[in-house]
Amino acid sequence: MNFGGAEVVYDYTRSGIILVPVPYDETSTWIRGSDKGPDAVIEASVNLEFYDVETNTEVHKKGIHTIDPVLEKSSPEALVNAVCSKVLQLLNENKFPVVIGGNHTVSIGAVKAFTQFYPDFSVLQLDAHSDLRQEYEGSRFNHACSMARIRELSPVVQVGIRSVSAEELPFIDKERIFYAHELYYEKKLYLEAADKLTENVYITIDLDVFDPSLIPSTGTPEPGGPDYFELMHFLRDVSKRKNIVGFDVVELCPSPANKTPDFVAAKVIYQLLSYIFR
């Protein structure tokens, strides 16, 4: 199924935006099911309205096409390389990649591709967790290590963080991390976070960045995150000030009992595309 279903059907050649499903759950450490995330997001996306009220646009006319999923599961390193290879192919064909995970390990491969393609590049991480463990459960490519590996490739600005292990503290860059409890009281910190990004920006959105009252269906839910409009309007401001070159949405663990998080994830994708291409 294509993102958007029958209303958003474009062939690969005519599409500027390519969705890359990566149903990867192998390095997850608590609630399993992020491999079901991409299908759940795409299924829910059929119920979107494709005229966006806020931007007065129909971004689907840019052309949105969903390719076959990346299915590499032999090792985390192999998965990272497979995602990198696919995203590089899309960039070489002048496509705008949107990666749908899967857990946060998939983002490492996407960032690896973008750093080979764009100068003056940085990553905006929206997440409840800092993900700076150097190794976890025997792997340097565990989802809990995703930003440790990404920081080896690119500068990172971390926004919405509210869960850090003691072992990660030596790796925290205090000038480039914006904690959720501080953002709650000082909204101007969102602008400071945006100022620390370079011209070309890749965004990785771990859905647990949102308060779990909005999205409970994640692998590691954490209370205290921003609501929908707070976070999306921050992304709107980033899109006005910077060149967003691609993004991912990861860590949805869909629940048959609650389809709302699936739809919110689809809406986040479409809303952010509306901001970027308005």
C-alpha beads as a LAMMPS data file, in Angstrom:
LAMMPS data file: protein, C-alpha beads

278 atoms
277 bonds

1 atom types
1 bond types

-500.0 500.0 xlo xhi
-500.0 500.0 ylo yhi
-500.0 500.0 zlo zhi

Masses

1 110.0

Atoms # bond

1 1 1 0.000 0.000 0.000
2 1 1 1.161 3.523 -0.753
3 1 1 1.175 6.221 1.937
4 1 1 -2.204 7.892 1.550
5 1 1 -3.844 4.994 -0.236
6 1 1 -5.928 5.550 -3.363
7 1 1 -5.939 9.348 -3.051
8 1 1 -2.138 9.606 -3.126
9 1 1 -1.016 7.306 -5.896
10 1 1 2.014 8.399 -7.872
11 1 1 4.536 6.250 -9.623
12 1 1 8.172 6.317 -8.574
13 1 1 9.390 8.375 -11.532
14 1 1 6.948 11.249 -10.980
15 1 1 7.343 11.371 -7.213
16 1 1 9.643 13.796 -5.427
17 1 1 8.998 12.297 -1.977
18 1 1 9.863 8.658 -1.346
19 1 1 8.818 6.805 1.796
20 1 1 11.183 4.047 2.910
21 1 1 9.625 1.529 5.334
22 1 1 12.165 -0.214 7.568
23 1 1 10.330 -2.761 9.779
24 1 1 13.265 -3.414 12.099
25 1 1 12.828 -4.520 15.725
26 1 1 15.900 -6.695 16.322
27 1 1 17.681 -4.368 18.792
28 1 1 14.578 -3.316 20.755
29 1 1 14.931 -3.749 24.506
30 1 1 11.527 -3.453 26.176
31 1 1 8.172 -3.364 24.344
32 1 1 8.496 -5.206 21.051
33 1 1 6.576 -4.444 17.885
34 1 1 8.308 -1.554 16.115
35 1 1 8.655 -3.808 13.069
36 1 1 4.866 -3.422 12.726
37 1 1 5.179 0.379 12.808
38 1 1 5.622 1.138 9.100
39 1 1 2.564 -0.878 8.037
40 1 1 0.469 0.714 10.799
41 1 1 1.488 4.241 9.762
42 1 1 0.749 3.582 6.097
43 1 1 -2.595 1.948 6.915
44 1 1 -3.600 4.910 9.080
45 1 1 -2.455 7.442 6.451
46 1 1 -5.372 6.469 4.225
47 1 1 -7.601 8.408 6.637
48 1 1 -5.724 11.710 6.353
49 1 1 -7.208 14.739 4.630
50 1 1 -4.694 15.713 1.968
51 1 1 -5.491 19.410 1.963
52 1 1 -3.540 20.899 4.879
53 1 1 -5.480 23.608 6.689
54 1 1 -2.485 25.230 8.352
55 1 1 -0.355 25.752 5.236
56 1 1 -3.183 25.922 2.661
57 1 1 -1.328 23.356 0.553
58 1 1 -1.677 19.877 -0.929
59 1 1 1.833 18.535 -0.584
60 1 1 0.879 15.165 -2.075
61 1 1 0.945 16.889 -5.471
62 1 1 4.724 16.905 -5.089
63 1 1 4.364 13.160 -5.620
64 1 1 4.558 10.654 -2.769
65 1 1 5.570 7.068 -3.457
66 1 1 6.179 4.238 -0.984
67 1 1 8.884 1.771 -1.992
68 1 1 9.334 -1.822 -0.878
69 1 1 10.600 -2.159 2.704
70 1 1 14.236 -2.610 3.667
71 1 1 14.196 -6.072 5.260
72 1 1 17.810 -6.695 6.309
73 1 1 17.893 -8.415 9.727
74 1 1 21.110 -10.431 9.757
75 1 1 22.850 -7.914 12.054
76 1 1 22.409 -4.292 13.186
77 1 1 25.476 -3.287 11.174
78 1 1 24.042 -4.913 8.038
79 1 1 20.747 -3.083 8.606
80 1 1 22.542 0.252 8.933
81 1 1 24.417 -0.359 5.687
82 1 1 21.266 -1.455 3.849
83 1 1 19.391 1.698 4.884
84 1 1 22.404 3.827 3.947
85 1 1 22.595 2.245 0.505
86 1 1 18.889 2.765 -0.194
87 1 1 18.873 6.387 0.983
88 1 1 22.008 7.161 -1.047
89 1 1 20.263 5.794 -4.123
90 1 1 17.314 8.106 -3.527
91 1 1 19.530 11.130 -2.971
92 1 1 21.419 10.423 -6.178
93 1 1 18.061 10.388 -7.975
94 1 1 17.119 13.760 -6.457
95 1 1 14.373 12.299 -4.260
96 1 1 13.369 13.475 -0.779
97 1 1 13.609 10.441 1.544
98 1 1 11.295 9.841 4.505
99 1 1 12.284 6.761 6.509
100 1 1 9.624 5.026 8.617
101 1 1 10.895 2.699 11.344
102 1 1 11.266 0.343 13.010
103 1 1 13.336 1.258 16.014
104 1 1 15.939 3.985 16.263
105 1 1 18.775 1.868 14.867
106 1 1 17.412 2.552 11.366
107 1 1 18.233 6.262 11.703
108 1 1 21.981 5.570 11.833
109 1 1 21.957 4.285 8.263
110 1 1 19.931 7.223 6.980
111 1 1 22.242 9.789 8.581
112 1 1 25.277 7.928 7.230
113 1 1 23.911 8.455 3.721
114 1 1 23.095 12.139 4.169
115 1 1 26.547 12.975 5.570
116 1 1 28.040 11.677 2.328
117 1 1 25.781 13.915 0.285
118 1 1 25.368 17.247 2.111
119 1 1 27.988 19.669 3.453
120 1 1 27.223 21.877 6.451
121 1 1 24.976 19.137 7.830
122 1 1 23.502 18.479 11.279
123 1 1 20.877 16.280 12.895
124 1 1 17.904 17.400 14.979
125 1 1 16.881 14.623 17.379
126 1 1 13.383 14.769 18.876
127 1 1 13.304 12.121 21.582
128 1 1 12.547 11.376 25.218
129 1 1 15.889 9.565 25.584
130 1 1 19.407 10.766 24.889
131 1 1 20.388 7.413 23.258
132 1 1 24.072 8.052 23.971
133 1 1 25.058 4.697 25.424
134 1 1 28.297 3.579 23.791
135 1 1 27.114 -0.038 23.870
136 1 1 23.982 -1.760 25.104
137 1 1 23.107 -5.435 25.420
138 1 1 26.265 -6.368 23.545
139 1 1 25.779 -4.088 20.529
140 1 1 27.146 -0.683 19.589
141 1 1 24.189 -0.383 17.190
142 1 1 21.416 -0.980 19.698
143 1 1 18.584 1.560 19.476
144 1 1 19.832 2.930 22.827
145 1 1 23.152 3.761 21.103
146 1 1 21.670 5.428 18.022
147 1 1 22.750 8.980 18.793
148 1 1 26.177 7.869 20.001
149 1 1 26.774 6.431 16.532
150 1 1 25.146 9.379 14.757
151 1 1 27.290 11.879 16.687
152 1 1 30.338 10.134 15.226
153 1 1 28.996 11.196 11.809
154 1 1 27.444 14.605 12.377
155 1 1 26.721 17.373 14.912
156 1 1 23.478 16.696 16.800
157 1 1 20.978 18.925 18.607
158 1 1 18.825 16.993 21.096
159 1 1 15.334 18.280 21.948
160 1 1 12.703 16.918 24.345
161 1 1 15.088 14.735 26.347
162 1 1 13.895 13.633 29.778
163 1 1 15.581 10.277 30.354
164 1 1 19.362 9.849 30.648
165 1 1 21.391 7.082 32.257
166 1 1 24.341 7.957 34.499
167 1 1 26.726 6.250 32.089
168 1 1 25.655 8.650 29.332
169 1 1 26.477 11.813 31.300
170 1 1 30.111 12.082 30.123
171 1 1 28.848 12.140 26.529
172 1 1 26.219 14.862 26.989
173 1 1 26.970 18.134 25.207
174 1 1 25.343 20.636 27.563
175 1 1 25.260 23.295 24.852
176 1 1 23.312 21.094 22.445
177 1 1 20.747 19.324 24.633
178 1 1 17.339 20.794 25.497
179 1 1 15.545 18.973 28.263
180 1 1 11.754 18.635 28.291
181 1 1 11.374 20.080 31.792
182 1 1 13.254 23.235 30.722
183 1 1 11.281 23.576 27.483
184 1 1 8.036 23.326 29.457
185 1 1 8.826 26.588 31.261
186 1 1 11.001 28.366 28.681
187 1 1 9.536 28.114 25.166
188 1 1 12.247 30.435 23.830
189 1 1 14.646 27.509 24.205
190 1 1 13.111 26.016 21.067
191 1 1 14.512 28.963 19.097
192 1 1 17.908 28.501 20.738
193 1 1 17.859 24.858 19.663
194 1 1 17.079 25.858 16.077
195 1 1 19.923 28.386 16.112
196 1 1 22.424 25.625 16.854
197 1 1 21.551 23.704 13.674
198 1 1 23.544 24.071 10.461
199 1 1 22.015 25.073 7.123
200 1 1 21.197 21.494 6.030
201 1 1 19.224 19.531 8.618
202 1 1 18.075 15.942 8.948
203 1 1 15.383 15.316 11.565
204 1 1 14.981 12.077 13.461
205 1 1 11.660 11.837 15.310
206 1 1 11.405 9.156 17.954
207 1 1 7.665 9.158 18.677
208 1 1 8.306 8.800 22.393
209 1 1 9.266 12.487 22.309
210 1 1 5.533 13.168 22.620
211 1 1 3.838 12.821 25.962
212 1 1 2.499 9.243 26.167
213 1 1 -1.019 10.586 26.715
214 1 1 -0.861 11.319 22.967
215 1 1 1.293 8.393 21.823
216 1 1 1.393 5.536 24.322
217 1 1 2.346 3.010 21.630
218 1 1 6.131 3.203 21.763
219 1 1 8.848 0.803 22.841
220 1 1 9.939 2.960 25.783
221 1 1 7.206 5.478 26.763
222 1 1 8.294 8.332 29.030
223 1 1 5.970 10.894 30.689
224 1 1 6.409 14.614 30.351
225 1 1 6.818 15.322 26.647
226 1 1 5.430 18.150 24.490
227 1 1 1.979 18.025 22.930
228 1 1 1.300 17.899 19.186
229 1 1 1.104 21.604 18.375
230 1 1 4.068 22.555 20.541
231 1 1 6.361 20.129 18.765
232 1 1 4.976 20.604 15.268
233 1 1 5.176 24.381 15.472
234 1 1 8.799 24.037 16.487
235 1 1 9.299 21.960 13.326
236 1 1 7.422 24.603 11.344
237 1 1 9.884 27.217 12.593
238 1 1 12.879 24.996 11.797
239 1 1 11.549 24.454 8.273
240 1 1 11.363 28.223 7.756
241 1 1 14.913 28.834 8.965
242 1 1 16.788 25.780 7.714
243 1 1 16.935 23.449 4.718
244 1 1 15.406 20.172 5.875
245 1 1 16.845 17.523 3.577
246 1 1 15.084 14.449 4.952
247 1 1 13.636 12.939 8.095
248 1 1 12.572 9.755 9.803
249 1 1 9.790 8.724 12.181
250 1 1 10.622 5.743 14.369
251 1 1 9.637 3.669 17.419
252 1 1 5.896 3.215 16.868
253 1 1 4.789 -0.077 18.435
254 1 1 1.195 -0.231 17.235
255 1 1 -1.593 -1.581 19.428
256 1 1 -4.754 -3.133 17.957
257 1 1 -6.664 -1.572 20.879
258 1 1 -5.658 2.018 20.055
259 1 1 -5.208 3.248 16.485
260 1 1 -4.792 6.905 17.457
261 1 1 -0.962 6.800 17.736
262 1 1 -0.768 5.253 14.247
263 1 1 -2.770 8.145 12.829
264 1 1 -0.784 10.749 14.773
265 1 1 2.442 9.312 13.310
266 1 1 0.988 9.548 9.786
267 1 1 -0.158 13.099 10.486
268 1 1 3.303 14.083 11.746
269 1 1 4.780 12.885 8.449
270 1 1 2.253 14.699 6.277
271 1 1 2.291 17.883 8.371
272 1 1 6.080 18.095 8.321
273 1 1 6.108 17.540 4.548
274 1 1 3.546 20.348 4.278
275 1 1 5.851 22.677 6.205
276 1 1 8.902 21.742 4.165
277 1 1 7.336 22.052 0.707
278 1 1 4.748 24.782 1.311

Bonds

1 1 1 2
2 1 2 3
3 1 3 4
4 1 4 5
5 1 5 6
6 1 6 7
7 1 7 8
8 1 8 9
9 1 9 10
10 1 10 11
11 1 11 12
12 1 12 13
13 1 13 14
14 1 14 15
15 1 15 16
16 1 16 17
17 1 17 18
18 1 18 19
19 1 19 20
20 1 20 21
21 1 21 22
22 1 22 23
23 1 23 24
24 1 24 25
25 1 25 26
26 1 26 27
27 1 27 28
28 1 28 29
29 1 29 30
30 1 30 31
31 1 31 32
32 1 32 33
33 1 33 34
34 1 34 35
35 1 35 36
36 1 36 37
37 1 37 38
38 1 38 39
39 1 39 40
40 1 40 41
41 1 41 42
42 1 42 43
43 1 43 44
44 1 44 45
45 1 45 46
46 1 46 47
47 1 47 48
48 1 48 49
49 1 49 50
50 1 50 51
51 1 51 52
52 1 52 53
53 1 53 54
54 1 54 55
55 1 55 56
56 1 56 57
57 1 57 58
58 1 58 59
59 1 59 60
60 1 60 61
61 1 61 62
62 1 62 63
63 1 63 64
64 1 64 65
65 1 65 66
66 1 66 67
67 1 67 68
68 1 68 69
69 1 69 70
70 1 70 71
71 1 71 72
72 1 72 73
73 1 73 74
74 1 74 75
75 1 75 76
76 1 76 77
77 1 77 78
78 1 78 79
79 1 79 80
80 1 80 81
81 1 81 82
82 1 82 83
83 1 83 84
84 1 84 85
85 1 85 86
86 1 86 87
87 1 87 88
88 1 88 89
89 1 89 90
90 1 90 91
91 1 91 92
92 1 92 93
93 1 93 94
94 1 94 95
95 1 95 96
96 1 96 97
97 1 97 98
98 1 98 99
99 1 99 100
100 1 100 101
101 1 101 102
102 1 102 103
103 1 103 104
104 1 104 105
105 1 105 106
106 1 106 107
107 1 107 108
108 1 108 109
109 1 109 110
110 1 110 111
111 1 111 112
112 1 112 113
113 1 113 114
114 1 114 115
115 1 115 116
116 1 116 117
117 1 117 118
118 1 118 119
119 1 119 120
120 1 120 121
121 1 121 122
122 1 122 123
123 1 123 124
124 1 124 125
125 1 125 126
126 1 126 127
127 1 127 128
128 1 128 129
129 1 129 130
130 1 130 131
131 1 131 132
132 1 132 133
133 1 133 134
134 1 134 135
135 1 135 136
136 1 136 137
137 1 137 138
138 1 138 139
139 1 139 140
140 1 140 141
141 1 141 142
142 1 142 143
143 1 143 144
144 1 144 145
145 1 145 146
146 1 146 147
147 1 147 148
148 1 148 149
149 1 149 150
150 1 150 151
151 1 151 152
152 1 152 153
153 1 153 154
154 1 154 155
155 1 155 156
156 1 156 157
157 1 157 158
158 1 158 159
159 1 159 160
160 1 160 161
161 1 161 162
162 1 162 163
163 1 163 164
164 1 164 165
165 1 165 166
166 1 166 167
167 1 167 168
168 1 168 169
169 1 169 170
170 1 170 171
171 1 171 172
172 1 172 173
173 1 173 174
174 1 174 175
175 1 175 176
176 1 176 177
177 1 177 178
178 1 178 179
179 1 179 180
180 1 180 181
181 1 181 182
182 1 182 183
183 1 183 184
184 1 184 185
185 1 185 186
186 1 186 187
187 1 187 188
188 1 188 189
189 1 189 190
190 1 190 191
191 1 191 192
192 1 192 193
193 1 193 194
194 1 194 195
195 1 195 196
196 1 196 197
197 1 197 198
198 1 198 199
199 1 199 200
200 1 200 201
201 1 201 202
202 1 202 203
203 1 203 204
204 1 204 205
205 1 205 206
206 1 206 207
207 1 207 208
208 1 208 209
209 1 209 210
210 1 210 211
211 1 211 212
212 1 212 213
213 1 213 214
214 1 214 215
215 1 215 216
216 1 216 217
217 1 217 218
218 1 218 219
219 1 219 220
220 1 220 221
221 1 221 222
222 1 222 223
223 1 223 224
224 1 224 225
225 1 225 226
226 1 226 227
227 1 227 228
228 1 228 229
229 1 229 230
230 1 230 231
231 1 231 232
232 1 232 233
233 1 233 234
234 1 234 235
235 1 235 236
236 1 236 237
237 1 237 238
238 1 238 239
239 1 239 240
240 1 240 241
241 1 241 242
242 1 242 243
243 1 243 244
244 1 244 245
245 1 245 246
246 1 246 247
247 1 247 248
248 1 248 249
249 1 249 250
250 1 250 251
251 1 251 252
252 1 252 253
253 1 253 254
254 1 254 255
255 1 255 256
256 1 256 257
257 1 257 258
258 1 258 259
259 1 259 260
260 1 260 261
261 1 261 262
262 1 262 263
263 1 263 264
264 1 264 265
265 1 265 266
266 1 266 267
267 1 267 268
268 1 268 269
269 1 269 270
270 1 270 271
271 1 271 272
272 1 272 273
273 1 273 274
274 1 274 275
275 1 275 276
276 1 276 277
277 1 277 278
